[in-house]
Structures are given as structure tokens and as C-alpha cells.
Amino acid sequence: MTRSHLRRDLGQTLPIYIWLTGILLFVAFAFFAFAQAASARNGAQSAADAAALAAAQDSRDELVEGLGLSIGEGDDWLDWLAGDKYTGAGSQGAADALAAQNDSTVTGLSPAEVNGFPGFRVEVRTNYTVGDSIIPGTESKHANAEATAIIKPRCDVDPSADPEKVVEFDCDGEESFEIDPDDFERGDLPDASVLFSVHLAG
């Protein structure tokens, strides 16, 4: 093969190499953009999950506080075991705090019910954006996500139990315990996690 033929072949293949290199670079940048978006979505979802759990946990603490205060004060204290007698007064602050720890902001919080169990639905938006990429607009695009957490009672009592007498509690995965309304101190209650579980719905 003569030198002129070699030069002619190189001249023909060079544009193909440049074209292929451009395609590969575009694909690489596109994958990077999708990875950026996925990372932002995952961050938003983590923030939403944490905020929803925080709101529900705050209300669970309110439930246990209310239960402790109501024992011995009347015959309706067992109603607190249903898990729906909270006001949710501190839920917004709890959700805001956990979202902020995940560099996000709560954009919506509302009561929710899943399979008969009460809880909270939280919507968040990341404070950060997806970032610059080859896809227009991502530099100003925030990720959004939502999550719902519920409060589920873990303890049962005999339906015929007399709230003015000793009541036995049978709790999932825990030893049973008794409460005597006439001889009760708030320290007698077990940890909140024994009485109520909090978990994400879905």
C-alpha cells in the first residue's frame, strides 16, 4: 500500500472517530445528568421519610404523655391505647427539624390514615438543585418527595377490663404488664416504642 493510500484511509476514518467520540461524550454526560437527578430524588425521599417519621414519633410521645396523665383520672384512660387521641401540636416542628437536617424543607404536612391507623403525610423539597447538566433547566430544579408514617398500637387489653381496677397489657413481642390505677406513677409506663410502633406506610 502506498503512502498516498494510507493518507487517504486516515483522512476517511478521522471524521468517524471524531463523530463516535462526540456520541460517547454525549452519552456519558447524559448518564451523569440522570445520575444527578436520581441522587437528588433519593435525597428528597430520605428527607421525606425522616420528616414523616419524626412527626409520627412526636405524636406517639404525646400519646404516651396523655396516657400517663389520664390513668386514675377517669374511666376513659384506656381510650388512649387506640393511638388517635393526639393533637399533633408538635408534629410540624419535628418534621421541619428532620427535613432541615437533610437539607430540605417541608412543603406540606397533613393527617393521614392507612389501613385504619392514623399518621402523617409529609411533602418536602430539597434546598439544593439537581445541578448543571446537558439537560436545560436542571440548574434550578429542586427534587420533591412525599412520605407517610403511621402510628400503630402494639398493646391489647381484655375488652371487659375495668379501667378502675388492675388492667393487664398484652403487647406485641413484649412481656405483659399490669397497671393499677389506684397505685400508679408515670414511671410505671414502659417505653413509648413498647406501646406504639411508628413506621412508614407503603
C-alpha positions as CSV (number, residue, x, y, z in Angstrom):
1,M,0.0,0.0,0.0
2,T,1.4,3.4,-1.0
3,R,1.7,6.4,1.4
4,S,-1.0,8.2,-0.6
5,H,-3.4,5.3,0.1
6,L,-2.6,5.4,3.9
7,R,-3.1,9.2,4.0
8,R,-6.5,8.7,2.1
9,D,-7.6,6.0,4.6
10,L,-6.7,8.1,7.6
11,G,-8.5,11.0,6.2
12,Q,-11.6,9.0,5.8
13,T,-11.6,7.4,9.3
14,L,-10.7,10.5,11.3
15,P,-14.2,12.1,10.9
16,I,-15.7,8.8,12.0
17,Y,-13.5,8.7,15.2
18,I,-14.5,12.3,16.0
19,W,-18.1,11.5,15.5
20,L,-18.0,8.4,17.7
21,T,-16.1,10.3,20.4
22,G,-18.7,13.0,20.4
23,I,-21.5,10.5,20.7
24,L,-19.7,8.7,23.6
25,L,-19.2,12.1,25.4
26,F,-22.8,13.0,25.0
27,V,-23.9,9.6,26.3
28,A,-21.6,10.0,29.3
29,F,-22.9,13.5,30.1
30,A,-26.5,12.2,29.7
31,F,-25.8,9.4,32.2
32,F,-24.2,11.9,34.6
33,A,-27.3,14.1,34.3
34,F,-29.6,11.2,35.1
35,A,-27.4,10.2,38.0
36,Q,-27.6,13.7,39.4
37,A,-31.4,13.7,39.1
38,A,-31.6,10.3,40.8
39,S,-29.3,11.4,43.6
40,A,-31.5,14.5,44.2
41,R,-34.6,12.3,44.2
42,N,-33.1,9.9,46.7
43,G,-32.1,12.8,48.9
44,A,-35.6,14.2,48.8
45,Q,-37.1,10.8,49.6
46,S,-34.8,10.3,52.6
47,A,-35.8,13.7,53.9
48,A,-39.5,13.0,53.4
49,D,-39.2,9.6,55.2
50,A,-37.3,11.2,58.1
51,A,-39.7,14.1,58.4
52,A,-42.8,11.8,58.3
53,L,-41.3,9.5,61.0
54,A,-40.4,12.5,63.2
55,A,-44.0,13.9,63.0
56,A,-45.4,10.5,63.9
57,Q,-42.9,9.9,66.7
58,D,-43.6,13.3,68.2
59,S,-47.3,12.4,68.3
60,R,-46.5,9.0,69.8
61,D,-44.7,10.7,72.6
62,E,-47.8,12.9,73.1
63,L,-50.0,9.8,73.3
64,V,-47.8,8.2,76.0
65,E,-47.8,11.5,77.9
66,G,-51.6,11.8,77.7
67,L,-52.0,8.1,78.7
68,G,-49.8,8.6,81.8
69,L,-51.8,11.8,82.8
70,S,-55.2,10.2,82.3
71,I,-54.6,7.0,84.3
72,G,-56.5,7.3,87.5
73,E,-58.2,10.5,86.4
74,G,-61.3,8.8,84.9
75,D,-62.7,5.7,83.4
76,D,-61.8,6.5,79.8
77,W,-58.0,6.3,80.0
78,L,-57.9,3.0,78.0
79,D,-59.2,5.0,75.0
80,W,-55.6,6.4,74.6
81,L,-54.5,2.9,73.5
82,A,-56.3,3.3,70.2
83,G,-53.5,5.7,69.2
84,D,-55.6,8.5,67.8
85,K,-56.0,10.9,70.8
86,Y,-53.1,13.1,70.0
87,T,-53.4,16.7,68.8
88,G,-50.2,16.7,66.7
89,A,-49.2,20.1,68.1
90,G,-45.5,19.3,67.8
91,S,-45.6,17.4,64.6
92,Q,-44.8,20.3,62.3
93,G,-41.8,21.3,64.3
94,A,-40.5,17.8,64.4
95,A,-40.9,17.3,60.7
96,D,-39.3,20.7,59.9
97,A,-36.3,19.8,62.1
98,L,-35.6,16.4,60.4
99,A,-36.2,17.8,56.9
100,A,-33.7,20.6,57.7
101,Q,-31.1,18.0,58.8
102,N,-31.5,16.5,55.3
103,D,-31.1,19.9,53.6
104,S,-34.7,20.0,52.7
105,T,-37.9,22.0,53.5
106,V,-41.3,20.7,54.4
107,T,-43.8,22.0,51.9
108,G,-46.9,20.1,53.2
109,L,-47.9,18.2,56.3
110,S,-51.4,16.7,56.8
111,P,-53.1,14.0,58.9
112,A,-53.3,10.6,57.1
113,E,-54.9,7.2,57.8
114,V,-53.6,3.9,56.3
115,N,-55.5,0.7,57.0
116,G,-57.2,2.3,59.9
117,F,-54.0,3.6,61.5
118,P,-53.5,7.3,62.0
119,G,-50.4,9.2,61.0
120,F,-49.0,12.0,58.9
121,R,-48.3,12.6,55.2
122,V,-45.3,14.9,54.6
123,E,-44.2,16.6,51.4
124,V,-40.6,18.0,51.1
125,R,-38.5,19.9,48.6
126,T,-34.7,19.8,48.6
127,N,-32.9,23.1,49.3
128,Y,-30.4,22.2,46.7
129,T,-30.9,21.8,43.0
130,V,-30.1,18.9,40.6
131,G,-27.2,21.0,39.3
132,D,-25.8,21.9,35.9
133,S,-26.0,19.3,33.2
134,I,-26.6,19.0,29.5
135,I,-30.3,18.9,30.2
136,P,-31.6,22.5,30.2
137,G,-33.2,23.8,33.5
138,T,-31.6,21.3,35.9
139,E,-29.5,24.0,37.5
140,S,-32.7,25.4,39.1
141,K,-34.7,22.2,39.5
142,H,-35.4,21.1,43.1
143,A,-36.3,17.5,43.9
144,N,-39.6,16.8,45.6
145,A,-40.8,13.7,47.5
146,E,-43.6,12.6,49.9
147,A,-43.9,10.0,52.6
148,T,-46.5,8.8,55.1
149,A,-45.8,7.4,58.6
150,I,-48.4,5.8,60.8
151,I,-48.8,5.1,64.5
152,K,-49.8,1.6,65.3
153,P,-50.9,0.4,68.8
154,R,-49.0,-2.6,70.0
155,C,-50.9,-3.5,73.1
156,D,-54.2,-5.1,73.7
157,V,-56.3,-5.3,76.8
158,D,-59.3,-7.5,77.6
159,P,-62.4,-5.8,76.2
160,S,-64.1,-6.5,79.5
161,A,-61.3,-4.9,81.5
162,D,-62.4,-2.5,84.2
163,P,-60.4,0.8,84.0
164,E,-60.9,1.4,87.7
165,K,-59.2,-1.9,88.5
166,V,-55.9,-3.6,87.6
167,V,-55.6,-3.9,83.8
168,E,-53.2,-6.3,82.1
169,F,-51.5,-5.2,78.9
170,D,-50.5,-7.7,76.3
171,C,-48.0,-6.1,73.8
172,D,-46.5,-7.5,70.6
173,G,-43.2,-9.1,71.2
174,E,-43.0,-7.9,74.8
175,E,-43.8,-9.3,78.2
176,S,-47.2,-8.5,79.5
177,F,-47.5,-5.9,82.3
178,E,-50.2,-4.6,84.6
179,I,-51.4,-1.1,85.6
180,D,-53.2,-0.4,88.8
181,P,-55.0,3.0,88.5
182,D,-55.0,3.3,92.3
183,D,-51.3,2.7,92.6
184,F,-49.8,4.3,89.5
185,E,-46.8,6.5,88.8
186,R,-46.0,7.7,85.4
187,G,-42.6,6.0,85.5
188,D,-44.6,2.7,85.6
189,L,-45.3,3.0,81.9
190,P,-42.9,1.2,79.5
191,D,-41.1,3.0,76.7
192,A,-43.2,4.6,74.0
193,S,-42.0,2.1,71.5
194,V,-43.5,-0.8,73.5
195,L,-47.0,0.8,73.4
196,F,-47.0,2.1,69.9
197,S,-44.9,1.4,66.8
198,V,-44.1,4.1,64.2
199,H,-43.3,3.1,60.7
200,L,-43.5,4.2,57.1
201,A,-46.6,3.2,55.2
202,G,-46.4,1.9,51.7
